[in-house]
Amino acid sequence: MSFMEDPPITARAVDEDIAAYAPLVRSVAWRYAGRGADFEDLVQEGNLALIVLIPRCPDNR
């Protein structure tokens, strides 16, 4: 692997990032609950978005 290539993202790192952002997902879902969607549905959609987007984002640690 050359210095220009991104290091592979491990499943553990993805799981840690999802766990770190889970409180933010819940707080945003809590704000939007009752506006036509259930709290659980909003949390589920937020978690799905995290699962899709975290591997795509560069690792800025």
C-alpha positions as CSV (number, residue, x, y, z in Angstrom):
1,M,0.0,0.0,0.0
2,S,1.5,3.4,-1.0
3,F,1.2,6.5,1.1
4,M,-1.5,7.8,-1.2
5,E,-4.0,5.0,-0.6
6,D,-6.4,5.1,2.3
7,P,-5.9,2.4,5.0
8,P,-8.7,-0.1,5.1
9,I,-11.6,0.6,7.5
10,T,-12.1,-2.2,10.0
11,A,-15.5,-3.4,11.1
12,R,-14.5,-2.6,14.7
13,A,-13.8,1.1,13.8
14,V,-17.1,1.3,12.0
15,D,-18.9,-0.1,15.0
16,E,-17.2,2.3,17.3
17,D,-18.2,5.3,15.2
18,I,-21.8,4.1,15.0
19,A,-21.9,3.7,18.8
20,A,-20.3,7.2,19.2
21,Y,-23.0,8.9,17.0
22,A,-25.9,6.9,18.4
23,P,-26.7,9.6,21.1
24,L,-26.8,12.3,18.5
25,V,-29.2,10.2,16.3
26,R,-31.5,9.8,19.3
27,S,-31.5,13.4,20.2
28,V,-32.3,14.5,16.7
29,A,-35.0,11.9,16.4
30,W,-36.5,13.1,19.7
31,R,-36.7,16.6,18.3
32,Y,-38.6,15.4,15.2
33,A,-40.8,12.8,16.8
34,G,-44.5,13.6,16.6
35,R,-44.3,15.4,13.3
36,G,-45.7,12.5,11.4
37,A,-43.2,9.8,12.2
38,D,-42.6,7.6,15.2
39,F,-39.5,8.0,17.4
40,E,-38.4,4.4,16.7
41,D,-38.7,4.9,12.9
42,L,-36.6,8.1,13.0
43,V,-33.9,6.3,15.1
44,Q,-33.9,3.4,12.7
45,E,-33.5,5.7,9.7
46,G,-30.7,7.6,11.4
47,N,-28.9,4.4,12.2
48,L,-29.2,3.2,8.7
49,A,-27.8,6.4,7.4
50,L,-24.8,6.0,9.8
51,I,-24.3,2.4,8.6
52,V,-24.2,3.6,5.0
53,L,-22.2,6.9,5.4
54,I,-19.5,6.1,8.0
55,P,-17.5,3.8,5.7
56,R,-17.7,6.4,2.9
57,C,-16.3,9.3,5.1
58,P,-12.6,9.7,5.4
59,D,-11.1,8.8,8.8
60,N,-10.1,12.1,10.4
61,R,-8.6,10.8,13.6
